[in-house]
Amino acid sequence: MTGTRTRRQVADEALVRTLFAEHGKAMLAYATRLLGDRAAAEDVVQEALVRAWRNPQRVTDGSRSVRAWLLTVVRNLVVDRARARAARPTEVAESPTTVAVSRDHSTAVVDSIVVREALDGLSPEYREVLEQVYLRGHTVPETAAHLGIPAGTVKSRSHRALRALRESFGSPQPVGAA
């Protein structure tokens, strides 16, 4: 009987429809109150009705209240969900204070090594000027005072050092550079 439904199947379907019509609102309200989530509560009610469909003798035996049995099934399903969630590690949502890693830091490490090697290739006079101005953030007058050289010398050494670094990296000269 593959194409037709048996009397039992029709009766079971009718039973589930009747249960939902009579007890569905109470089941949904109870599940929503327990879970605090309407969509999850609807899933629980659906699962409770599936259990009633699989065990029609529990609903029709008359030994206890049908609504009490259905609400007990709902409560047990909610407890099962809570236990399943507790068994898994807590998922941590990304928050504005915990920013995802935007890129691999190894690139920055390699870049710093390359820059350090390029600086080591400069003469000590050029390297000192660049270290004072760019790494320590000193102004031209502060660098001149620290190194004991005129401000014009700081500017010219800085210019020549940067040009030498560009050449070591293979970068083209800016337009108008001599």
Helices and strands as residue ranges (DSSP letters): H 7-35, H 38-54, H 56-60, H 66-87, H 106-120, H 124-130, I 131-135, H 140-147, H 151-169
